[in-house]
């Protein structure tokens, strides 16, 4: 019996929630007491959704994204451009780019970025499967869509080196000021980069 | 298949977390992807802790607090003062008061406060069992430890009316400025109340 909680069942459930990132004990207790007030079937449904995801999740054997089948819905979509691969860190990035509605190619999910501080090296990423896809010879362009951080840039550099011997175009998403952002509030590194990477739209 | 999520299993798990109060879809996705990276046994343990709590939870038949047994550890503790009942809104309040180490009596958990806006009336609270405890005749004092809100005050008023015909002392926890709080930053209603409820500590 925990000294702090009046019930071991309660203590266990609070511990479970408090083990999640960004959720402290106070929030965990609030969530658990909320669940206690919900109908039994709802709470069992919650627990089942969590357990089943972890038990039954699959990863697309082509792009390594999360999928219900062996090949994800994007990789099995014949209307998409399979000659263009967008390399991203994780599934959230796939979803963010899909939400723009601006991209018709396919993806490759690395599953992380190189970060010596966190003990993540190149071998921890889905790198070989990307090289294999490019080595097949049907890919025309690989777009690096990685975060503008040291880890993202290191990873991008590593990917481009791994692919440098193949006949494939390498590009990276544009860095610059946000649409709607005011110049005076833009940090100077981004502003500097937006000038060196400027886009020419008229030549006289 | 959700348009937004690449997997129905993922969509279900995100929906489950996003149904919790204060958790939006973005946070829910972050939590779900975190769980996906954890060992299977951990995630199954998480799901089981949540389901078991809701399935097996008991409420103390005396004070209505959450308990693993029919009578909670506080109500079955013979060293505590069973002649003093502290009336609180919920289990968090029991835990908060226990953490002060200043209270040796027992509790009564109402399970809410009267709130017409939220459709909570007196009959939704554990009120009759409180009256029954007082009617037994062994209770000397009932301390109202309710929030200093309209709902808390209304509930306190209702409880005192229900107990007015019994030979029991009724008290309420002191309202005033927090220990360590500076006067100039105290809201004026609290400050006003701290003057009218002032404590005399020396008479000449």
Interface residues (C-beta under 8 A of the other chain):
Chain A: X1 X4 X5 X6 X7 X8 X9 X10 X12 X13 X15 X16 X19 X20 X21 X22 X23 X27 X29 X30 X31 X32 X33 X34 X35 X36 X38 X40 X42 X43 X44 X45 X46 X47 X48 X49 X50 X51 X52 X53 X54 X55 X56 X57 X58 X65 X66 X67 X68 X72 X73 X74 X90 X91 X92 X94 X95 X99
Chain B: X1 X4 X5 X6 X7 X8 X9 X10 X12 X13 X15 X16 X19 X20 X21 X22 X23 X27 X29 X30 X31 X32 X33 X34 X35 X36 X38 X40 X42 X43 X44 X45 X46 X47 X48 X49 X50 X51 X52 X53 X54 X55 X56 X57 X58 X65 X66 X67 X68 X72 X73 X74 X90 X91 X92 X94 X95 X99
